[in-house]
Amino acid sequence: MDKDTLKQHCLKVIESFTDQGHSVELAGIVPLYPQLPTTSYVLQVFSTWLNQMPTCNAATNMVIARLYELMPREALRYINRVEICDENGEIHCMSDDLIINDLNFQPLSIPYNYAEDNA
């Protein structure tokens, strides 16, 4: 699987929130280890309604549940964790690698070119 395919799978998950009336202002996949030639990814999401949930656990669980529901297991293996960001782009809360623990394996790596992404 390449990075663009992973992005498309993540986009479907994000669009599913919008389709249900929960807008997502910003989402992206960030390489966990950008200095390495291959890496797994962190799904970062900013949405006002997620930040207003009573607990971080509720917010991350909402996104993780949707990942499990809509993303093929093959693609899910490349997501290391979910991070919910605030309006300043700071990490509000994260899933503490729940995805790895639930699937009981280490995520796979996708070739990543730092220079290409930051050109």
C-alpha positions in Angstrom: 0.0 0.0 0.0 1.3 3.5 -0.8 0.7 6.7 1.1 -1.8 8.1 -1.4 -4.0 5.0 -1.0 -3.8 5.3 2.8 -4.8 9.0 2.4 -7.9 8.0 0.3 -9.0 5.5 3.0 -8.6 8.1 5.7 -10.5 10.6 3.6 -13.5 8.2 3.4 -13.5 8.0 7.2 -13.4 11.8 7.6 -16.1 12.3 4.9 -18.4 9.9 6.9 -18.4 12.3 9.8 -19.3 15.2 7.5 -22.1 13.1 5.9 -23.6 12.7 9.4 -23.5 16.5 10.1 -20.2 16.5 12.1 -17.8 18.7 10.2 -14.1 18.0 10.4 -12.1 21.2 9.9 -8.7 19.5 9.3 -7.3 16.0 9.0 -4.1 14.5 7.9 -1.7 11.6 8.2 1.7 12.4 9.7 4.7 10.1 9.5 5.5 8.6 12.9 9.2 8.4 12.1 9.9 10.8 9.3 13.6 10.3 9.5 13.3 6.6 8.5 12.8 5.5 4.9 9.6 3.6 5.9 7.2 4.6 8.6 3.7 4.1 10.0 1.4 7.1 10.4 -0.6 9.1 12.9 -4.1 10.2 11.9 -4.5 13.8 13.2 -8.0 15.3 13.3 -9.2 18.7 14.3 -12.9 19.2 14.8 -14.7 21.5 17.2 -17.3 18.9 18.2 -14.6 16.4 19.0 -12.8 18.9 21.2 -16.0 19.6 23.0 -16.6 15.9 23.9 -16.5 15.3 27.7 -13.3 13.2 27.7 -10.4 12.6 25.4 -11.1 9.0 25.5 -14.6 9.6 24.0 -13.1 11.7 21.2 -10.4 9.2 20.2 -12.8 6.3 20.6 -15.3 8.0 18.2 -12.6 8.2 15.5 -11.1 4.8 16.1 -14.6 3.2 16.0 -15.2 4.8 12.6 -11.7 3.6 11.4 -12.6 0.0 12.3 -16.0 0.4 10.7 -14.9 1.9 7.3 -11.3 1.3 6.8 -10.0 -2.1 5.4 -7.9 -4.0 7.8 -5.1 -3.9 5.4 -5.0 0.0 5.5 -5.7 0.2 9.2 -2.5 -1.7 9.8 -0.5 1.5 8.8 -2.2 3.8 11.3 -0.2 3.8 14.6 -2.6 6.0 16.6 -5.1 8.8 16.4 -4.5 12.3 17.7 -7.2 15.0 18.2 -5.8 18.5 17.8 -7.1 21.8 19.0 -7.7 25.0 16.9 -4.0 25.9 17.3 -2.8 22.7 15.9 -1.6 21.4 19.3 -2.4 17.8 20.3 -5.4 17.9 22.5 -5.4 14.1 23.2 -4.2 10.9 21.6 -5.1 7.2 21.5 -2.0 5.9 23.2 -1.4 3.4 20.5 -4.8 1.7 21.1 -4.9 0.6 17.5 -1.7 -1.4 17.9 -2.9 -3.0 21.1 -6.3 -3.9 19.7 -4.9 -5.6 16.6 -2.1 -7.2 18.5 0.7 -6.4 16.1 3.1 -3.6 15.1 1.9 -1.4 12.2 3.5 -1.8 8.8 5.6 0.8 7.3 5.1 2.7 4.0 8.1 4.2 2.2 8.3 7.8 3.1 10.4 10.5 1.5 10.8 13.5 3.8 12.5 15.7 1.2 9.6 15.1 -1.2 6.9 16.0 1.3 8.8 19.1 2.4 9.8 20.5 -1.0 
